Amino acid sequence: MYAAGHGITRLRATRAGGLRVRLLPALGLVVAATLGLALVAHGGSTAAESTVVVQPGDTLWSIAAAHYPGDDVRVRVVDIERANGLAGPTIEAGQELRLPA
């Protein structure tokens, strides 16, 4: 037996793939947001980044100390290394470095 009355309708089958058609854009949005957040978390490019050109006599330590006063210089040196894909603290005059926010 089926119930009848105001506001009660029969269930109808959706068009072929109806649920998938509605979920696909939502899934794409979730994946894009996740990848964007992962990029930022792993030192990817952000709008708040700035750059500096290494001058003769500069070290990562001196650059970090000059650009991040009041911060722990050791942490900032590691941040600069990661942002630029450096394997160590060796830099050369004329090299352009990204400075994370």
MDTraj code that builds the backbone (N, CA, C; nanometers):
import mdtraj as md
import numpy as np

residues = "MET TYR ALA ALA GLY HIS GLY ILE THR ARG LEU ARG ALA THR ARG ALA GLY GLY LEU ARG VAL ARG LEU LEU PRO ALA LEU GLY LEU VAL VAL ALA ALA THR LEU GLY LEU ALA LEU VAL ALA HIS GLY GLY SER THR ALA ALA GLU SER THR VAL VAL VAL GLN PRO GLY ASP THR LEU TRP SER ILE ALA ALA ALA HIS TYR PRO GLY ASP ASP VAL ARG VAL ARG VAL VAL ASP ILE GLU ARG ALA ASN GLY LEU ALA GLY PRO THR ILE GLU ALA GLY GLN GLU LEU ARG LEU PRO ALA".split()
xyz = np.array([
    [0.0831, -0.1175, 0.0000],
    [0.0000, 0.0000, 0.0000],
    [0.0878, 0.1241, 0.0000],
    [0.0425, 0.2239, -0.0666],
    [0.1119, 0.3506, -0.0729],
    [0.0351, 0.4552, 0.0056],
    [0.1101, 0.5403, 0.0748],
    [0.0448, 0.6491, 0.1470],
    [0.0111, 0.7588, 0.0474],
    [-0.0990, 0.8209, 0.0686],
    [-0.1408, 0.9309, -0.0188],
    [-0.1758, 1.0490, 0.0675],
    [-0.1550, 1.1642, 0.0151],
    [-0.1895, 1.2835, 0.0894],
    [-0.1046, 1.4010, 0.0452],
    [-0.1268, 1.5116, 0.1095],
    [-0.0563, 1.6345, 0.0749],
    [0.0931, 1.6233, 0.1093],
    [0.1803, 1.6534, 0.0134],
    [0.3234, 1.6536, 0.0369],
    [0.3900, 1.5179, 0.0224],
    [0.3162, 1.4152, -0.0040],
    [0.3745, 1.2823, -0.0206],
    [0.3742, 1.2501, -0.1687],
    [0.4929, 1.2262, -0.2209],
    [0.5022, 1.1931, -0.3631],
    [0.5751, 1.0611, -0.3786],
    [0.5549, 1.0032, -0.4911],
    [0.6231, 0.8778, -0.5200],
    [0.7693, 0.9057, -0.5517],
    [0.8547, 0.8118, -0.5165],
    [0.9948, 0.8233, -0.5519],
    [1.0094, 0.7969, -0.7000],
    [1.0846, 0.8801, -0.7658],
    [1.1069, 0.8606, -0.9083],
    [1.2546, 0.8357, -0.9321],
    [1.2815, 0.7562, -1.0278],
    [1.4202, 0.7315, -1.0655],
    [1.4757, 0.8566, -1.1319],
    [1.6003, 0.8947, -1.0946],
    [1.6631, 1.0099, -1.1584],
    [1.7128, 0.9685, -1.2946],
    [1.7472, 1.0671, -1.3747],
    [1.8010, 1.0341, -1.5066],
    [1.9310, 0.9551, -1.4891],
    [1.9722, 0.8883, -1.5899],
    [2.0898, 0.8020, -1.5821],
    [2.2106, 0.8808, -1.5329],
    [2.2713, 0.8358, -1.4267],
    [2.3903, 0.8998, -1.3727],
    [2.3612, 1.0293, -1.2992],
    [2.2390, 1.0554, -1.2614],
    [2.2002, 1.1814, -1.1986],
    [2.2801, 1.2138, -1.0740],
    [2.3005, 1.1171, -0.9874],
    [2.3749, 1.1408, -0.8642],
    [2.5205, 1.1713, -0.8950],
    [2.5778, 1.0989, -0.9877],
    [2.7170, 1.1228, -1.0252],
    [2.7348, 1.2598, -1.0883],
    [2.6392, 1.3035, -1.1669],
    [2.6480, 1.4333, -1.2328],
    [2.6490, 1.5448, -1.1292],
    [2.5759, 1.5293, -1.0188],
    [2.5720, 1.6320, -0.9153],
    [2.6932, 1.6261, -0.8240],
    [2.7482, 1.5095, -0.8012],
    [2.8614, 1.4967, -0.7095],
    [2.9955, 1.5294, -0.7735],
    [3.0053, 1.5166, -0.9035],
    [3.1329, 1.5384, -0.9716],
    [3.1858, 1.6814, -0.9531],
    [3.1068, 1.7866, -0.9731],
    [3.1608, 1.9214, -0.9483],
    [3.1998, 1.9442, -0.8021],
    [3.1230, 1.8902, -0.7101],
    [3.1563, 1.9060, -0.5675],
    [3.2880, 1.8356, -0.5361],
    [3.3076, 1.7183, -0.5906],
    [3.4323, 1.6447, -0.5694],
    [3.5498, 1.7208, -0.6298],
    [3.5313, 1.7778, -0.7476],
    [3.6370, 1.8565, -0.8107],
    [3.6751, 1.9776, -0.7273],
    [3.5768, 2.0422, -0.6683],
    [3.6025, 2.1576, -0.5827],
    [3.6815, 2.1180, -0.4582],
    [3.6467, 2.0068, -0.3978],
    [3.7170, 1.9583, -0.2792],
    [3.8623, 1.9242, -0.3138],
    [3.8832, 1.8574, -0.4261],
    [4.0195, 1.8207, -0.4672],
    [4.1030, 1.9461, -0.4951],
    [4.0459, 2.0455, -0.5636],
    [4.1188, 2.1681, -0.5938],
    [4.1558, 2.2438, -0.4660],
    [4.0628, 2.2517, -0.3722],
    [4.0908, 2.3209, -0.2462],
    [4.1989, 2.2479, -0.1676],
    [4.1942, 2.1167, -0.1651],
    [4.2938, 2.0374, -0.0933],
    [4.4324, 2.0564, -0.1540],
    [4.4413, 2.0534, -0.2859],
    [4.5714, 2.0718, -0.3507],
    [4.6251, 2.2126, -0.3273],
    [4.5388, 2.3117, -0.3288],
    [4.5817, 2.4481, -0.3023],
    [4.6371, 2.4645, -0.1622],
    [4.5688, 2.4072, -0.0645],
    [4.6161, 2.4143, 0.0733],
    [4.7462, 2.3375, 0.0916],
    [4.7583, 2.2239, 0.0248],
    [4.8820, 2.1454, 0.0345],
    [4.9993, 2.2224, -0.0253],
    [4.9762, 2.2915, -0.1359],
    [5.0822, 2.3702, -0.1985],
    [5.1316, 2.4793, -0.1042],
    [5.0399, 2.5494, -0.0423],
    [5.0782, 2.6553, 0.0512],
    [5.1492, 2.5980, 0.1728],
    [5.1006, 2.4851, 0.2244],
    [5.1602, 2.4247, 0.3433],
    [5.3025, 2.3746, 0.3188],
    [5.3316, 2.3361, 0.1953],
    [5.4647, 2.2823, 0.1650],
    [5.5554, 2.3850, 0.1000],
    [5.5278, 2.5135, 0.1240],
    [5.6194, 2.6165, 0.0755],
    [5.5961, 2.6577, -0.0670],
    [5.4800, 2.6322, -0.1198],
    [5.4495, 2.6762, -0.2546],
    [5.4338, 2.8268, -0.2598],
    [5.4167, 2.8772, -0.3772],
    [5.4072, 3.0205, -0.3959],
    [5.2804, 3.0776, -0.3339],
    [5.2950, 3.1883, -0.2639],
    [5.1814, 3.2598, -0.2086],
    [5.1961, 3.4068, -0.2424],
    [5.0900, 3.4815, -0.2313],
    [5.0919, 3.6232, -0.2642],
    [5.1798, 3.7014, -0.1655],
    [5.2008, 3.6498, -0.0452],
    [5.2749, 3.7220, 0.0575],
    [5.4262, 3.7027, 0.0459],
    [5.4722, 3.6232, -0.0494],
    [5.6159, 3.6009, -0.0649],
    [5.6831, 3.7228, -0.1249],
    [5.8080, 3.7431, -0.0870],
    [5.8897, 3.8457, -0.1503],
    [6.0194, 3.7798, -0.1942],
    [6.0991, 3.8539, -0.2692],
    [6.2264, 3.7988, -0.3159],
    [6.3397, 3.8929, -0.2783],
    [6.4595, 3.8374, -0.2765],
    [6.5797, 3.9147, -0.2490],
    [6.6908, 3.8589, -0.3383],
    [6.7765, 3.9476, -0.3869],
    [6.8927, 3.9053, -0.4653],
    [7.0119, 3.9025, -0.3706],
    [7.0812, 3.7903, -0.3692],
    [7.1952, 3.7711, -0.2790],
    [7.3095, 3.8633, -0.3214],
    [7.3611, 3.9371, -0.2253],
    [7.4743, 4.0274, -0.2479],
    [7.6029, 3.9592, -0.1997],
    [7.7183, 4.0025, -0.2499],
    [7.8444, 3.9443, -0.2025],
    [7.8551, 3.9563, -0.0497],
    [7.8899, 3.8481, 0.0152],
    [7.9043, 3.8454, 0.1608],
    [7.7764, 3.8061, 0.2346],
    [7.6632, 3.8000, 0.1643],
    [7.5377, 3.7582, 0.2292],
    [7.5408, 3.6093, 0.2624],
    [7.4753, 3.5751, 0.3703],
    [7.4529, 3.4354, 0.4075],
    [7.3040, 3.4199, 0.4340],
    [7.2577, 3.2965, 0.4372],
    [7.1172, 3.2744, 0.4715],
    [7.0879, 3.3308, 0.6100],
    [7.1833, 3.3173, 0.6995],
    [7.1655, 3.3674, 0.8359],
    [7.1473, 3.5197, 0.8355],
    [7.2324, 3.5918, 0.7612],
    [7.2224, 3.7385, 0.7592],
    [7.0945, 3.7850, 0.6902],
    [7.0542, 3.7146, 0.5861],
    [6.9296, 3.7493, 0.5161],
    [6.8096, 3.7262, 0.6077],
    [6.8081, 3.6121, 0.6752],
    [6.6969, 3.5813, 0.7662],
    [6.6916, 3.6815, 0.8813],
    [6.8066, 3.7165, 0.9361],
    [6.8106, 3.8121, 1.0471],
    [6.7629, 3.9505, 1.0036],
    [6.7969, 3.9908, 0.8818],
    [6.7592, 4.1233, 0.8333],
    [6.6107, 4.1320, 0.7968],
    [6.5564, 4.0248, 0.7423],
    [6.4181, 4.0285, 0.6921],
    [6.3142, 3.9797, 0.7922],
    [6.3561, 3.9131, 0.8974],
    [6.2622, 3.8621, 0.9979],
    [6.3082, 3.9012, 1.1386],
    [6.3150, 4.0308, 1.1677],
    [6.3605, 4.0712, 1.3018],
    [6.2622, 4.0219, 1.4082],
    [6.3170, 3.9719, 1.5164],
    [6.2330, 3.9219, 1.6254],
    [6.1961, 3.7758, 1.6128],
    [6.2174, 3.7153, 1.4959],
    [6.1888, 3.5727, 1.4787],
    [6.3136, 3.4905, 1.5096],
    [6.2937, 3.3609, 1.5304],
    [6.4055, 3.2697, 1.5499],
    [6.4765, 3.2530, 1.4153],
    [6.5995, 3.2993, 1.4065],
    [6.6727, 3.2993, 1.2803],
    [6.6929, 3.1575, 1.2281],
    [6.7159, 3.0622, 1.3179],
    [6.7362, 2.9231, 1.2749],
    [6.6152, 2.8698, 1.1993],
    [6.4978, 2.8992, 1.2501],
    [6.3738, 2.8530, 1.1854],
    [6.3571, 2.9205, 1.0500],
    [6.3875, 3.0496, 1.0445],
    [6.3718, 3.1235, 0.9192],
    [6.4728, 3.0786, 0.8135],
    [6.5927, 3.0399, 0.8531],
    [6.6899, 2.9863, 0.7580],
    [6.6350, 2.8589, 0.6946],
    [6.5776, 2.7723, 0.7756],
    [6.5182, 2.6484, 0.7247],
    [6.4012, 2.6805, 0.6317],
    [6.3185, 2.7801, 0.6676],
    [6.2064, 2.8199, 0.5827],
    [6.2551, 2.8677, 0.4456],
    [6.3618, 2.9478, 0.4442],
    [6.4166, 2.9976, 0.3173],
    [6.4738, 2.8828, 0.2351],
    [6.5435, 2.7904, 0.2995],
    [6.5974, 2.6738, 0.2282],
    [6.4849, 2.5943, 0.1621],
    [6.3773, 2.5692, 0.2377],
    [6.2638, 2.4922, 0.1828],
    [6.1950, 2.5660, 0.0693],
    [6.1735, 2.6956, 0.0849],
    [6.1037, 2.7742, -0.0172],
    [6.1805, 2.7784, -0.1492],
    [6.3119, 2.7615, -0.1411],
    [6.3949, 2.7698, -0.2606],
    [6.4515, 2.6355, -0.3045],
    [6.4151, 2.5286, -0.2360],
    [6.4628, 2.3957, -0.2731],
    [6.6115, 2.3776, -0.2539],
    [6.6679, 2.4443, -0.1536],
    [6.8117, 2.4339, -0.1271],
    [6.8410, 2.3117, -0.0408],
    [6.9516, 2.2448, -0.0705],
    [6.9909, 2.1277, 0.0076],
    [7.0737, 2.1666, 0.1297],
    [7.1154, 2.2910, 0.1359],
    [7.1964, 2.3391, 0.2471],
    [7.2038, 2.4903, 0.2438],
    [7.2895, 2.5472, 0.3278],
    [7.2937, 2.6930, 0.3388],
    [7.3808, 2.7632, 0.2348],
    [7.4307, 2.6922, 0.1371],
    [7.5198, 2.7525, 0.0384],
    [7.4400, 2.8335, -0.0636],
    [7.4746, 2.9624, -0.0760],
    [7.4122, 3.0507, -0.1741],
    [7.5217, 3.1287, -0.2449],
    [7.4896, 3.1864, -0.3620],
    [7.5887, 3.2601, -0.4411],
    [7.5388, 3.4013, -0.4680],
    [7.6311, 3.4954, -0.4802],
    [7.5964, 3.6331, -0.5137],
    [7.5225, 3.6351, -0.6470],
    [7.4162, 3.7141, -0.6535],
    [7.3358, 3.7230, -0.7745],
    [7.2175, 3.6282, -0.7768],
    [7.2162, 3.5320, -0.6870],
    [7.1073, 3.4349, -0.6798],
    [6.9818, 3.5034, -0.6247],
    [6.8676, 3.4736, -0.6821],
    [6.7419, 3.5295, -0.6332],
    [6.6757, 3.4271, -0.5408],
    [6.6399, 3.4709, -0.4216],
    [6.5778, 3.3842, -0.3220],
    [6.4365, 3.4312, -0.2907],
    [6.3452, 3.3351, -0.2798],
    [6.2104, 3.3656, -0.2328],
    [6.2125, 3.3673, -0.0806],
    [6.1483, 3.4668, -0.0231],
    [6.1384, 3.4774, 0.1222],
    [5.9930, 3.4536, 0.1627],
    [5.9644, 3.3418, 0.2277],
    [5.8259, 3.3138, 0.2672],
    [5.7766, 3.4125, 0.3711],
    [5.6461, 3.4291, 0.3756],
    [5.5840, 3.5233, 0.4718],
    [5.6022, 3.4770, 0.6141],
])
top = md.Topology()
chain = top.add_chain()
for i, resn in enumerate(residues, 1):
    res = top.add_residue(resn, chain, resSeq=i)
    for name in ("N", "CA", "C"):
        top.add_atom(name, md.element.get_by_symbol(name[0]), res)
traj = md.Trajectory(xyz[None], top)
